[in-house]
Amino acid sequence: MENRQHLIEATQLALDSEWDASHKIVQEFSDHYANWIHAVLHKIEGDEWNSKYWYQRTNGQQYENYPDPEDELRIIKNQLES
């Protein structure tokens, strides 16, 4: 996946509370991980409806699966780095 490095960067930015910068990156992609990160960003923002919309565009992830968005971002980042 050629966008993997960009998505790792977006995940790290989100973990560093740089949500706007992270959001700008994930908007450029439309694969499973980009959509998942996008969903988490809207979860952090408190926009449940929009977050659930982006979860629907992932491969089976759901809003309720991860109560802590930071843990979820770490999981995403680990998967991208493996």
mmCIF file of the N, C-alpha and C atoms, coordinates in Angstrom:
data_MODEL
# 
_entry.id   MODEL 
# 
loop_
_atom_site.group_PDB 
_atom_site.id 
_atom_site.type_symbol 
_atom_site.label_atom_id 
_atom_site.label_alt_id 
_atom_site.label_comp_id 
_atom_site.label_asym_id 
_atom_site.label_entity_id 
_atom_site.label_seq_id 
_atom_site.pdbx_PDB_ins_code 
_atom_site.Cartn_x 
_atom_site.Cartn_y 
_atom_site.Cartn_z 
_atom_site.occupancy 
_atom_site.B_iso_or_equiv 
_atom_site.pdbx_formal_charge 
_atom_site.auth_seq_id 
_atom_site.auth_comp_id 
_atom_site.auth_asym_id 
_atom_site.auth_atom_id 
_atom_site.pdbx_PDB_model_num 
ATOM 1   N N  . MET A 1 1  ? 0.859   -1.177 0.000  1.00 0.00 ? 1  MET A N  1 
ATOM 2   C CA . MET A 1 1  ? 0.000   0.000  0.000  1.00 0.00 ? 1  MET A CA 1 
ATOM 3   C C  . MET A 1 1  ? 0.900   1.233  0.000  1.00 0.00 ? 1  MET A C  1 
ATOM 4   N N  . GLU A 1 2  ? 0.862   1.978  -1.068 1.00 0.00 ? 2  GLU A N  1 
ATOM 5   C CA . GLU A 1 2  ? 1.761   3.122  -1.200 1.00 0.00 ? 2  GLU A CA 1 
ATOM 6   C C  . GLU A 1 2  ? 1.413   4.275  -0.267 1.00 0.00 ? 2  GLU A C  1 
ATOM 7   N N  . ASN A 1 3  ? 0.194   4.345  0.191  1.00 0.00 ? 3  ASN A N  1 
ATOM 8   C CA . ASN A 1 3  ? -0.196  5.428  1.086  1.00 0.00 ? 3  ASN A CA 1 
ATOM 9   C C  . ASN A 1 3  ? 0.042   5.099  2.553  1.00 0.00 ? 3  ASN A C  1 
ATOM 10  N N  . ARG A 1 4  ? 0.622   3.934  2.824  1.00 0.00 ? 4  ARG A N  1 
ATOM 11  C CA . ARG A 1 4  ? 0.831   3.469  4.198  1.00 0.00 ? 4  ARG A CA 1 
ATOM 12  C C  . ARG A 1 4  ? 1.585   4.516  5.037  1.00 0.00 ? 4  ARG A C  1 
ATOM 13  N N  . GLN A 1 5  ? 2.674   5.076  4.521  1.00 0.00 ? 5  GLN A N  1 
ATOM 14  C CA . GLN A 1 5  ? 3.466   6.053  5.278  1.00 0.00 ? 5  GLN A CA 1 
ATOM 15  C C  . GLN A 1 5  ? 2.642   7.291  5.606  1.00 0.00 ? 5  GLN A C  1 
ATOM 16  N N  . HIS A 1 6  ? 1.827   7.721  4.667  1.00 0.00 ? 6  HIS A N  1 
ATOM 17  C CA . HIS A 1 6  ? 0.965   8.886  4.910  1.00 0.00 ? 6  HIS A CA 1 
ATOM 18  C C  . HIS A 1 6  ? -0.036  8.586  6.025  1.00 0.00 ? 6  HIS A C  1 
ATOM 19  N N  . LEU A 1 7  ? -0.574  7.381  6.017  1.00 0.00 ? 7  LEU A N  1 
ATOM 20  C CA . LEU A 1 7  ? -1.568  7.017  7.024  1.00 0.00 ? 7  LEU A CA 1 
ATOM 21  C C  . LEU A 1 7  ? -0.930  6.808  8.390  1.00 0.00 ? 7  LEU A C  1 
ATOM 22  N N  . ILE A 1 8  ? 0.306   6.309  8.416  1.00 0.00 ? 8  ILE A N  1 
ATOM 23  C CA . ILE A 1 8  ? 1.040   6.230  9.688  1.00 0.00 ? 8  ILE A CA 1 
ATOM 24  C C  . ILE A 1 8  ? 1.240   7.638  10.235 1.00 0.00 ? 8  ILE A C  1 
ATOM 25  N N  . GLU A 1 9  ? 1.619   8.549  9.359  1.00 0.00 ? 9  GLU A N  1 
ATOM 26  C CA . GLU A 1 9  ? 1.794   9.943  9.770  1.00 0.00 ? 9  GLU A CA 1 
ATOM 27  C C  . GLU A 1 9  ? 0.477   10.528 10.285 1.00 0.00 ? 9  GLU A C  1 
ATOM 28  N N  . ALA A 1 10 ? -0.617  10.266 9.592  1.00 0.00 ? 10 ALA A N  1 
ATOM 29  C CA . ALA A 1 10 ? -1.928  10.775 10.019 1.00 0.00 ? 10 ALA A CA 1 
ATOM 30  C C  . ALA A 1 10 ? -2.307  10.218 11.385 1.00 0.00 ? 10 ALA A C  1 
ATOM 31  N N  . THR A 1 11 ? -2.007  8.949  11.615 1.00 0.00 ? 11 THR A N  1 
ATOM 32  C CA . THR A 1 11 ? -2.318  8.338  12.899 1.00 0.00 ? 11 THR A CA 1 
ATOM 33  C C  . THR A 1 11 ? -1.485  8.967  14.008 1.00 0.00 ? 11 THR A C  1 
ATOM 34  N N  . GLN A 1 12 ? -0.209  9.184  13.745 1.00 0.00 ? 12 GLN A N  1 
ATOM 35  C CA . GLN A 1 12 ? 0.649   9.808  14.757 1.00 0.00 ? 12 GLN A CA 1 
ATOM 36  C C  . GLN A 1 12 ? 0.203   11.242 15.035 1.00 0.00 ? 12 GLN A C  1 
ATOM 37  N N  . LEU A 1 13 ? -0.168  11.966 14.002 1.00 0.00 ? 13 LEU A N  1 
ATOM 38  C CA . LEU A 1 13 ? -0.671  13.328 14.200 1.00 0.00 ? 13 LEU A CA 1 
ATOM 39  C C  . LEU A 1 13 ? -1.914  13.316 15.092 1.00 0.00 ? 13 LEU A C  1 
ATOM 40  N N  . ALA A 1 14 ? -2.804  12.375 14.854 1.00 0.00 ? 14 ALA A N  1 
ATOM 41  C CA . ALA A 1 14 ? -4.010  12.265 15.678 1.00 0.00 ? 14 ALA A CA 1 
ATOM 42  C C  . ALA A 1 14 ? -3.644  11.958 17.128 1.00 0.00 ? 14 ALA A C  1 
ATOM 43  N N  . LEU A 1 15 ? -2.677  11.058 17.323 1.00 0.00 ? 15 LEU A N  1 
ATOM 44  C CA . LEU A 1 15 ? -2.228  10.736 18.677 1.00 0.00 ? 15 LEU A CA 1 
ATOM 45  C C  . LEU A 1 15 ? -1.581  11.944 19.354 1.00 0.00 ? 15 LEU A C  1 
ATOM 46  N N  . ASP A 1 16 ? -1.015  12.831 18.556 1.00 0.00 ? 16 ASP A N  1 
ATOM 47  C CA . ASP A 1 16 ? -0.389  14.056 19.073 1.00 0.00 ? 16 ASP A CA 1 
ATOM 48  C C  . ASP A 1 16 ? -1.383  15.221 19.165 1.00 0.00 ? 16 ASP A C  1 
ATOM 49  N N  . SER A 1 17 ? -2.667  14.914 19.037 1.00 0.00 ? 17 SER A N  1 
ATOM 50  C CA . SER A 1 17 ? -3.750  15.914 19.110 1.00 0.00 ? 17 SER A CA 1 
ATOM 51  C C  . SER A 1 17 ? -3.714  16.922 17.969 1.00 0.00 ? 17 SER A C  1 
ATOM 52  N N  . GLU A 1 18 ? -3.139  16.520 16.847 1.00 0.00 ? 18 GLU A N  1 
ATOM 53  C CA . GLU A 1 18 ? -3.119  17.362 15.647 1.00 0.00 ? 18 GLU A CA 1 
ATOM 54  C C  . GLU A 1 18 ? -4.190  16.842 14.677 1.00 0.00 ? 18 GLU A C  1 
ATOM 55  N N  . TRP A 1 19 ? -5.451  16.923 15.131 1.00 0.00 ? 19 TRP A N  1 
ATOM 56  C CA . TRP A 1 19 ? -6.543  16.296 14.396 1.00 0.00 ? 19 TRP A CA 1 
ATOM 57  C C  . TRP A 1 19 ? -6.784  16.922 13.031 1.00 0.00 ? 19 TRP A C  1 
ATOM 58  N N  . ASP A 1 20 ? -6.668  18.225 12.931 1.00 0.00 ? 20 ASP A N  1 
ATOM 59  C CA . ASP A 1 20 ? -6.901  18.873 11.634 1.00 0.00 ? 20 ASP A CA 1 
ATOM 60  C C  . ASP A 1 20 ? -5.879  18.416 10.598 1.00 0.00 ? 20 ASP A C  1 
ATOM 61  N N  . ALA A 1 21 ? -4.618  18.348 10.991 1.00 0.00 ? 21 ALA A N  1 
ATOM 62  C CA . ALA A 1 21 ? -3.570  17.894 10.066 1.00 0.00 ? 21 ALA A CA 1 
ATOM 63  C C  . ALA A 1 21 ? -3.799  16.437 9.681  1.00 0.00 ? 21 ALA A C  1 
ATOM 64  N N  . SER A 1 22 ? -4.186  15.626 10.641 1.00 0.00 ? 22 SER A N  1 
ATOM 65  C CA . SER A 1 22 ? -4.476  14.224 10.368 1.00 0.00 ? 22 SER A CA 1 
ATOM 66  C C  . SER A 1 22 ? -5.655  14.098 9.400  1.00 0.00 ? 22 SER A C  1 
ATOM 67  N N  . HIS A 1 23 ? -6.684  14.884 9.636  1.00 0.00 ? 23 HIS A N  1 
ATOM 68  C CA . HIS A 1 23 ? -7.887  14.858 8.810  1.00 0.00 ? 23 HIS A CA 1 
ATOM 69  C C  . HIS A 1 23 ? -7.567  15.220 7.361  1.00 0.00 ? 23 HIS A C  1 
ATOM 70  N N  . LYS A 1 24 ? -6.705  16.206 7.165  1.00 0.00 ? 24 LYS A N  1 
ATOM 71  C CA . LYS A 1 24 ? -6.325  16.604 5.808  1.00 0.00 ? 24 LYS A CA 1 
ATOM 72  C C  . LYS A 1 24 ? -5.660  15.456 5.059  1.00 0.00 ? 24 LYS A C  1 
ATOM 73  N N  . ILE A 1 25 ? -4.861  14.668 5.759  1.00 0.00 ? 25 ILE A N  1 
ATOM 74  C CA . ILE A 1 25 ? -4.194  13.531 5.113  1.00 0.00 ? 25 ILE A CA 1 
ATOM 75  C C  . ILE A 1 25 ? -5.203  12.446 4.754  1.00 0.00 ? 25 ILE A C  1 
ATOM 76  N N  . VAL A 1 26 ? -6.040  12.041 5.717  1.00 0.00 ? 26 VAL A N  1 
ATOM 77  C CA . VAL A 1 26 ? -6.938  10.910 5.446  1.00 0.00 ? 26 VAL A CA 1 
ATOM 78  C C  . VAL A 1 26 ? -7.992  11.240 4.400  1.00 0.00 ? 26 VAL A C  1 
ATOM 79  N N  . GLN A 1 27 ? -8.303  12.515 4.218  1.00 0.00 ? 27 GLN A N  1 
ATOM 80  C CA . GLN A 1 27 ? -9.271  12.891 3.190  1.00 0.00 ? 27 GLN A CA 1 
ATOM 81  C C  . GLN A 1 27 ? -8.735  12.621 1.788  1.00 0.00 ? 27 GLN A C  1 
ATOM 82  N N  . GLU A 1 28 ? -7.442  12.453 1.656  1.00 0.00 ? 28 GLU A N  1 
ATOM 83  C CA . GLU A 1 28 ? -6.827  12.201 0.358  1.00 0.00 ? 28 GLU A CA 1 
ATOM 84  C C  . GLU A 1 28 ? -6.908  10.738 -0.076 1.00 0.00 ? 28 GLU A C  1 
ATOM 85  N N  . PHE A 1 29 ? -7.324  9.850  0.833  1.00 0.00 ? 29 PHE A N  1 
ATOM 86  C CA . PHE A 1 29 ? -7.338  8.413  0.557  1.00 0.00 ? 29 PHE A CA 1 
ATOM 87  C C  . PHE A 1 29 ? -8.716  7.831  0.864  1.00 0.00 ? 29 PHE A C  1 
ATOM 88  N N  . SER A 1 30 ? -8.979  6.657  0.321  1.00 0.00 ? 30 SER A N  1 
ATOM 89  C CA . SER A 1 30 ? -10.301 6.065  0.539  1.00 0.00 ? 30 SER A CA 1 
ATOM 90  C C  . SER A 1 30 ? -10.236 4.567  0.819  1.00 0.00 ? 30 SER A C  1 
ATOM 91  N N  . ASP A 1 31 ? -9.100  4.082  1.302  1.00 0.00 ? 31 ASP A N  1 
ATOM 92  C CA . ASP A 1 31 ? -9.023  2.657  1.616  1.00 0.00 ? 31 ASP A CA 1 
ATOM 93  C C  . ASP A 1 31 ? -9.506  2.392  3.050  1.00 0.00 ? 31 ASP A C  1 
ATOM 94  N N  . HIS A 1 32 ? -9.470  1.132  3.435  1.00 0.00 ? 32 HIS A N  1 
ATOM 95  C CA . HIS A 1 32 ? -9.946  0.707  4.758  1.00 0.00 ? 32 HIS A CA 1 
ATOM 96  C C  . HIS A 1 32 ? -9.325  1.528  5.888  1.00 0.00 ? 32 HIS A C  1 
ATOM 97  N N  . TYR A 1 33 ? -7.998  1.645  5.886  1.00 0.00 ? 33 TYR A N  1 
ATOM 98  C CA . TYR A 1 33 ? -7.328  2.333  6.987  1.00 0.00 ? 33 TYR A CA 1 
ATOM 99  C C  . TYR A 1 33 ? -7.617  3.828  6.990  1.00 0.00 ? 33 TYR A C  1 
ATOM 100 N N  . ALA A 1 34 ? -7.639  4.450  5.850  1.00 0.00 ? 34 ALA A N  1 
ATOM 101 C CA . ALA A 1 34 ? -7.960  5.881  5.791  1.00 0.00 ? 34 ALA A CA 1 
ATOM 102 C C  . ALA A 1 34 ? -9.376  6.124  6.323  1.00 0.00 ? 34 ALA A C  1 
ATOM 103 N N  . ASN A 1 35 ? -10.301 5.290  5.924  1.00 0.00 ? 35 ASN A N  1 
ATOM 104 C CA . ASN A 1 35 ? -11.679 5.433  6.399  1.00 0.00 ? 35 ASN A CA 1 
ATOM 105 C C  . ASN A 1 35 ? -11.773 5.186  7.899  1.00 0.00 ? 35 ASN A C  1 
ATOM 106 N N  . TRP A 1 36 ? -11.006 4.219  8.394  1.00 0.00 ? 36 TRP A N  1 
ATOM 107 C CA . TRP A 1 36 ? -11.016 3.902  9.817  1.00 0.00 ? 36 TRP A CA 1 
ATOM 108 C C  . TRP A 1 36 ? -10.449 5.077  10.620 1.00 0.00 ? 36 TRP A C  1 
ATOM 109 N N  . ILE A 1 37 ? -9.331  5.618  10.188 1.00 0.00 ? 37 ILE A N  1 
ATOM 110 C CA . ILE A 1 37 ? -8.750  6.780  10.879 1.00 0.00 ? 37 ILE A CA 1 
ATOM 111 C C  . ILE A 1 37 ? -9.743  7.943  10.832 1.00 0.00 ? 37 ILE A C  1 
ATOM 112 N N  . HIS A 1 38 ? -10.343 8.147  9.686  1.00 0.00 ? 38 HIS A N  1 
ATOM 113 C CA . HIS A 1 38 ? -11.335 9.213  9.515  1.00 0.00 ? 38 HIS A CA 1 
ATOM 114 C C  . HIS A 1 38 ? -12.472 9.025  10.529 1.00 0.00 ? 38 HIS A C  1 
ATOM 115 N N  . ALA A 1 39 ? -12.925 7.803  10.690 1.00 0.00 ? 39 ALA A N  1 
ATOM 116 C CA . ALA A 1 39 ? -13.997 7.498  11.645 1.00 0.00 ? 39 ALA A CA 1 
ATOM 117 C C  . ALA A 1 39 ? -13.577 7.848  13.068 1.00 0.00 ? 39 ALA A C  1 
ATOM 118 N N  . VAL A 1 40 ? -12.360 7.495  13.426 1.00 0.00 ? 40 VAL A N  1 
ATOM 119 C CA . VAL A 1 40 ? -11.879 7.778  14.783 1.00 0.00 ? 40 VAL A CA 1 
ATOM 120 C C  . VAL A 1 40 ? -11.751 9.286  15.012 1.00 0.00 ? 40 VAL A C  1 
ATOM 121 N N  . LEU A 1 41 ? -11.295 10.001 14.017 1.00 0.00 ? 41 LEU A N  1 
ATOM 122 C CA . LEU A 1 41 ? -11.182 11.455 14.161 1.00 0.00 ? 41 LEU A CA 1 
ATOM 123 C C  . LEU A 1 41 ? -12.535 12.087 14.467 1.00 0.00 ? 41 LEU A C  1 
ATOM 124 N N  . HIS A 1 42 ? -13.573 11.629 13.783 1.00 0.00 ? 42 HIS A N  1 
ATOM 125 C CA . HIS A 1 42 ? -14.910 12.171 14.053 1.00 0.00 ? 42 HIS A CA 1 
ATOM 126 C C  . HIS A 1 42 ? -15.442 11.685 15.398 1.00 0.00 ? 42 HIS A C  1 
ATOM 127 N N  . LYS A 1 43 ? -15.029 10.496 15.829 1.00 0.00 ? 43 LYS A N  1 
ATOM 128 C CA . LYS A 1 43 ? -15.392 10.020 17.171 1.00 0.00 ? 43 LYS A CA 1 
ATOM 129 C C  . LYS A 1 43 ? -14.779 10.949 18.215 1.00 0.00 ? 43 LYS A C  1 
ATOM 130 N N  . ILE A 1 44 ? -13.502 11.278 18.041 1.00 0.00 ? 44 ILE A N  1 
ATOM 131 C CA . ILE A 1 44 ? -12.825 12.187 18.969 1.00 0.00 ? 44 ILE A CA 1 
ATOM 132 C C  . ILE A 1 44 ? -13.520 13.545 18.984 1.00 0.00 ? 44 ILE A C  1 
ATOM 133 N N  . GLU A 1 45 ? -13.930 13.993 17.820 1.00 0.00 ? 45 GLU A N  1 
ATOM 134 C CA . GLU A 1 45 ? -14.595 15.281 17.673 1.00 0.00 ? 45 GLU A CA 1 
ATOM 135 C C  . GLU A 1 45 ? -15.973 15.293 18.350 1.00 0.00 ? 45 GLU A C  1 
ATOM 136 N N  . GLY A 1 46 ? -16.538 14.112 18.572 1.00 0.00 ? 46 GLY A N  1 
ATOM 137 C CA . GLY A 1 46 ? -17.869 14.022 19.172 1.00 0.00 ? 46 GLY A CA 1 
ATOM 138 C C  . GLY A 1 46 ? -18.992 13.995 18.161 1.00 0.00 ? 46 GLY A C  1 
ATOM 139 N N  . ASP A 1 47 ? -18.645 13.807 16.896 1.00 0.00 ? 47 ASP A N  1 
ATOM 140 C CA . ASP A 1 47 ? -19.629 13.759 15.817 1.00 0.00 ? 47 ASP A CA 1 
ATOM 141 C C  . ASP A 1 47 ? -19.962 12.286 15.531 1.00 0.00 ? 47 ASP A C  1 
ATOM 142 N N  . GLU A 1 48 ? -20.827 11.723 16.374 1.00 0.00 ? 48 GLU A N  1 
ATOM 143 C CA . GLU A 1 48 ? -21.133 10.293 16.304 1.00 0.00 ? 48 GLU A CA 1 
ATOM 144 C C  . GLU A 1 48 ? -21.710 9.883  14.952 1.00 0.00 ? 48 GLU A C  1 
ATOM 145 N N  . TRP A 1 49 ? -22.636 10.666 14.417 1.00 0.00 ? 49 TRP A N  1 
ATOM 146 C CA . TRP A 1 49 ? -23.256 10.304 13.141 1.00 0.00 ? 49 TRP A CA 1 
ATOM 147 C C  . TRP A 1 49 ? -22.205 10.197 12.050 1.00 0.00 ? 49 TRP A C  1 
ATOM 148 N N  . ASN A 1 50 ? -21.358 11.216 11.917 1.00 0.00 ? 50 ASN A N  1 
ATOM 149 C CA . ASN A 1 50 ? -20.337 11.230 10.881 1.00 0.00 ? 50 ASN A CA 1 
ATOM 150 C C  . ASN A 1 50 ? -19.317 10.121 11.110 1.00 0.00 ? 50 ASN A C  1 
ATOM 151 N N  . SER A 1 51 ? -18.968 9.891  12.360 1.00 0.00 ? 51 SER A N  1 
ATOM 152 C CA . SER A 1 51 ? -18.042 8.810  12.691 1.00 0.00 ? 51 SER A CA 1 
ATOM 153 C C  . SER A 1 51 ? -18.605 7.461  12.234 1.00 0.00 ? 51 SER A C  1 
ATOM 154 N N  . LYS A 1 52 ? -19.861 7.208  12.552 1.00 0.00 ? 52 LYS A N  1 
ATOM 155 C CA . LYS A 1 52 ? -20.478 5.930  12.161 1.00 0.00 ? 52 LYS A CA 1 
ATOM 156 C C  . LYS A 1 52 ? -20.540 5.797  10.637 1.00 0.00 ? 52 LYS A C  1 
ATOM 157 N N  . TYR A 1 53 ? -20.746 6.903  9.947  1.00 0.00 ? 53 TYR A N  1 
ATOM 158 C CA . TYR A 1 53 ? -20.720 6.865  8.479  1.00 0.00 ? 53 TYR A CA 1 
ATOM 159 C C  . TYR A 1 53 ? -19.374 6.337  7.993  1.00 0.00 ? 53 TYR A C  1 
ATOM 160 N N  . TRP A 1 54 ? -18.277 6.852  8.542  1.00 0.00 ? 54 TRP A N  1 
ATOM 161 C CA . TRP A 1 54 ? -16.946 6.420  8.114  1.00 0.00 ? 54 TRP A CA 1 
ATOM 162 C C  . TRP A 1 54 ? -16.647 4.986  8.550  1.00 0.00 ? 54 TRP A C  1 
ATOM 163 N N  . TYR A 1 55 ? -17.159 4.579  9.710  1.00 0.00 ? 55 TYR A N  1 
ATOM 164 C CA . TYR A 1 55 ? -16.988 3.173  10.109 1.00 0.00 ? 55 TYR A CA 1 
ATOM 165 C C  . TYR A 1 55 ? -17.661 2.245  9.098  1.00 0.00 ? 55 TYR A C  1 
ATOM 166 N N  . GLN A 1 56 ? -18.798 2.657  8.566  1.00 0.00 ? 56 GLN A N  1 
ATOM 167 C CA . GLN A 1 56 ? -19.484 1.835  7.568  1.00 0.00 ? 56 GLN A CA 1 
ATOM 168 C C  . GLN A 1 56 ? -18.650 1.651  6.307  1.00 0.00 ? 56 GLN A C  1 
ATOM 169 N N  . ARG A 1 57 ? -17.703 2.522  6.067  1.00 0.00 ? 57 ARG A N  1 
ATOM 170 C CA . ARG A 1 57 ? -16.859 2.452  4.868  1.00 0.00 ? 57 ARG A CA 1 
ATOM 171 C C  . ARG A 1 57 ? -15.575 1.656  5.112  1.00 0.00 ? 57 ARG A C  1 
ATOM 172 N N  . THR A 1 58 ? -15.432 1.111  6.333  1.00 0.00 ? 58 THR A N  1 
ATOM 173 C CA . THR A 1 58 ? -14.291 0.247  6.631  1.00 0.00 ? 58 THR A CA 1 
ATOM 174 C C  . THR A 1 58 ? -14.691 -1.198 6.356  1.00 0.00 ? 58 THR A C  1 
ATOM 175 N N  . ASN A 1 59 ? -13.739 -2.077 6.531  1.00 0.00 ? 59 ASN A N  1 
ATOM 176 C CA . ASN A 1 59 ? -14.016 -3.507 6.358  1.00 0.00 ? 59 ASN A CA 1 
ATOM 177 C C  . ASN A 1 59 ? -14.394 -4.139 7.688  1.00 0.00 ? 59 ASN A C  1 
ATOM 178 N N  . GLY A 1 60 ? -15.535 -3.748 8.215  1.00 0.00 ? 60 GLY A N  1 
ATOM 179 C CA . GLY A 1 60 ? -16.079 -4.405 9.390  1.00 0.00 ? 60 GLY A CA 1 
ATOM 180 C C  . GLY A 1 60 ? -15.824 -3.745 10.735 1.00 0.00 ? 60 GLY A C  1 
ATOM 181 N N  . GLN A 1 61 ? -15.117 -2.638 10.780 1.00 0.00 ? 61 GLN A N  1 
ATOM 182 C CA . GLN A 1 61 ? -14.936 -1.953 12.057 1.00 0.00 ? 61 GLN A CA 1 
ATOM 183 C C  . GLN A 1 61 ? -16.248 -1.273 12.444 1.00 0.00 ? 61 GLN A C  1 
ATOM 184 N N  . GLN A 1 62 ? -16.469 -1.145 13.763 1.00 0.00 ? 62 GLN A N  1 
ATOM 185 C CA . GLN A 1 62 ? -17.692 -0.504 14.237 1.00 0.00 ? 62 GLN A CA 1 
ATOM 186 C C  . GLN A 1 62 ? -17.375 0.505  15.324 1.00 0.00 ? 62 GLN A C  1 
ATOM 187 N N  . TYR A 1 63 ? -18.192 1.504  15.413 1.00 0.00 ? 63 TYR A N  1 
ATOM 188 C CA . TYR A 1 63 ? -18.052 2.592  16.383 1.00 0.00 ? 63 TYR A CA 1 
ATOM 189 C C  . TYR A 1 63 ? -17.869 2.059  17.803 1.00 0.00 ? 63 TYR A C  1 
ATOM 190 N N  . GLU A 1 64 ? -18.639 1.054  18.152 1.00 0.00 ? 64 GLU A N  1 
ATOM 191 C CA . GLU A 1 64 ? -18.662 0.534  19.519 1.00 0.00 ? 64 GLU A CA 1 
ATOM 192 C C  . GLU A 1 64 ? -17.485 -0.387 19.847 1.00 0.00 ? 64 GLU A C  1 
ATOM 193 N N  . ASN A 1 65 ? -16.701 -0.793 18.858 1.00 0.00 ? 65 ASN A N  1 
ATOM 194 C CA . ASN A 1 65 ? -15.627 -1.771 19.095 1.00 0.00 ? 65 ASN A CA 1 
ATOM 195 C C  . ASN A 1 65 ? -14.539 -1.251 20.030 1.00 0.00 ? 65 ASN A C  1 
ATOM 196 N N  . TYR A 1 66 ? -14.283 0.026  20.024 1.00 0.00 ? 66 TYR A N  1 
ATOM 197 C CA . TYR A 1 66 ? -13.175 0.596  20.788 1.00 0.00 ? 66 TYR A CA 1 
ATOM 198 C C  . TYR A 1 66 ? -13.663 1.798  21.582 1.00 0.00 ? 66 TYR A C  1 
ATOM 199 N N  . PRO A 1 67 ? -13.827 1.661  22.892 1.00 0.00 ? 67 PRO A N  1 
ATOM 200 C CA . PRO A 1 67 ? -14.304 2.792  23.679 1.00 0.00 ? 67 PRO A CA 1 
ATOM 201 C C  . PRO A 1 67 ? -13.282 3.927  23.800 1.00 0.00 ? 67 PRO A C  1 
ATOM 202 N N  . ASP A 1 68 ? -11.991 3.613  23.697 1.00 0.00 ? 68 ASP A N  1 
ATOM 203 C CA . ASP A 1 68 ? -10.948 4.634  23.832 1.00 0.00 ? 68 ASP A CA 1 
ATOM 204 C C  . ASP A 1 68 ? -10.327 4.917  22.466 1.00 0.00 ? 68 ASP A C  1 
ATOM 205 N N  . PRO A 1 69 ? -10.589 6.102  21.904 1.00 0.00 ? 69 PRO A N  1 
ATOM 206 C CA . PRO A 1 69 ? -10.055 6.424  20.577 1.00 0.00 ? 69 PRO A CA 1 
ATOM 207 C C  . PRO A 1 69 ? -8.527  6.375  20.492 1.00 0.00 ? 69 PRO A C  1 
ATOM 208 N N  . GLU A 1 70 ? -7.832  6.733  21.578 1.00 0.00 ? 70 GLU A N  1 
ATOM 209 C CA . GLU A 1 70 ? -6.370  6.685  21.532 1.00 0.00 ? 70 GLU A CA 1 
ATOM 210 C C  . GLU A 1 70 ? -5.868  5.252  21.413 1.00 0.00 ? 70 GLU A C  1 
ATOM 211 N N  . ASP A 1 71 ? -6.496  4.337  22.143 1.00 0.00 ? 71 ASP A N  1 
ATOM 212 C CA . ASP A 1 71 ? -6.134  2.920  22.005 1.00 0.00 ? 71 ASP A CA 1 
ATOM 213 C C  . ASP A 1 71 ? -6.406  2.448  20.581 1.00 0.00 ? 71 ASP A C  1 
ATOM 214 N N  . GLU A 1 72 ? -7.515  2.875  20.034 1.00 0.00 ? 72 GLU A N  1 
ATOM 215 C CA . GLU A 1 72 ? -7.882  2.500  18.666 1.00 0.00 ? 72 GLU A CA 1 
ATOM 216 C C  . GLU A 1 72 ? -6.856  3.018  17.666 1.00 0.00 ? 72 GLU A C  1 
ATOM 217 N N  . LEU A 1 73 ? -6.428  4.261  17.840 1.00 0.00 ? 73 LEU A N  1 
ATOM 218 C CA . LEU A 1 73 ? -5.408  4.813  16.950 1.00 0.00 ? 73 LEU A CA 1 
ATOM 219 C C  . LEU A 1 73 ? -4.087  4.041  17.060 1.00 0.00 ? 73 LEU A C  1 
ATOM 220 N N  . ARG A 1 74 ? -3.729  3.639  18.275 1.00 0.00 ? 74 ARG A N  1 
ATOM 221 C CA . ARG A 1 74 ? -2.505  2.848  18.448 1.00 0.00 ? 74 ARG A CA 1 
ATOM 222 C C  . ARG A 1 74 ? -2.618  1.508  17.732 1.00 0.00 ? 74 ARG A C  1 
ATOM 223 N N  . ILE A 1 75 ? -3.778  0.894  17.792 1.00 0.00 ? 75 ILE A N  1 
ATOM 224 C CA . ILE A 1 75 ? -4.015  -0.375 17.104 1.00 0.00 ? 75 ILE A CA 1 
ATOM 225 C C  . ILE A 1 75 ? -3.881  -0.183 15.593 1.00 0.00 ? 75 ILE A C  1 
ATOM 226 N N  . ILE A 1 76 ? -4.479  0.869  15.074 1.00 0.00 ? 76 ILE A N  1 
ATOM 227 C CA . ILE A 1 76 ? -4.392  1.168  13.646 1.00 0.00 ? 76 ILE A CA 1 
ATOM 228 C C  . ILE A 1 76 ? -2.927  1.369  13.254 1.00 0.00 ? 76 ILE A C  1 
ATOM 229 N N  . LYS A 1 77 ? -2.223  2.181  14.034 1.00 0.00 ? 77 LYS A N  1 
ATOM 230 C CA . LYS A 1 77 ? -0.824  2.467  13.725 1.00 0.00 ? 77 LYS A CA 1 
ATOM 231 C C  . LYS A 1 77 ? 0.010   1.184  13.738 1.00 0.00 ? 77 LYS A C  1 
ATOM 232 N N  . ASN A 1 78 ? -0.200  0.335  14.733 1.00 0.00 ? 78 ASN A N  1 
ATOM 233 C CA . ASN A 1 78 ? 0.535   -0.926 14.797 1.00 0.00 ? 78 ASN A CA 1 
ATOM 234 C C  . ASN A 1 78 ? 0.260   -1.797 13.580 1.00 0.00 ? 78 ASN A C  1 
ATOM 235 N N  . GLN A 1 79 ? -0.988  -1.851 13.160 1.00 0.00 ? 79 GLN A N  1 
ATOM 236 C CA . GLN A 1 79 ? -1.332  -2.639 11.975 1.00 0.00 ? 79 GLN A CA 1 
ATOM 237 C C  . GLN A 1 79 ? -0.670  -2.063 10.718 1.00 0.00 ? 79 GLN A C  1 
ATOM 238 N N  . LEU A 1 80 ? -0.656  -0.765 10.604 1.00 0.00 ? 80 LEU A N  1 
ATOM 239 C CA . LEU A 1 80 ? -0.026  -0.132 9.442  1.00 0.00 ? 80 LEU A CA 1 
ATOM 240 C C  . LEU A 1 80 ? 1.479   -0.352 9.425  1.00 0.00 ? 80 LEU A C  1 
ATOM 241 N N  . GLU A 1 81 ? 2.092   -0.390 10.596 1.00 0.00 ? 81 GLU A N  1 
ATOM 242 C CA . GLU A 1 81 ? 3.541   -0.559 10.677 1.00 0.00 ? 81 GLU A CA 1 
ATOM 243 C C  . GLU A 1 81 ? 3.983   -2.006 10.541 1.00 0.00 ? 81 GLU A C  1 
ATOM 244 N N  . SER A 1 82 ? 3.070   -2.940 10.646 1.00 0.00 ? 82 SER A N  1 
ATOM 245 C CA . SER A 1 82 ? 3.470   -4.363 10.560 1.00 0.00 ? 82 SER A CA 1 
ATOM 246 C C  . SER A 1 82 ? 3.518   -4.860 9.142  1.00 0.00 ? 82 SER A C  1 
# 
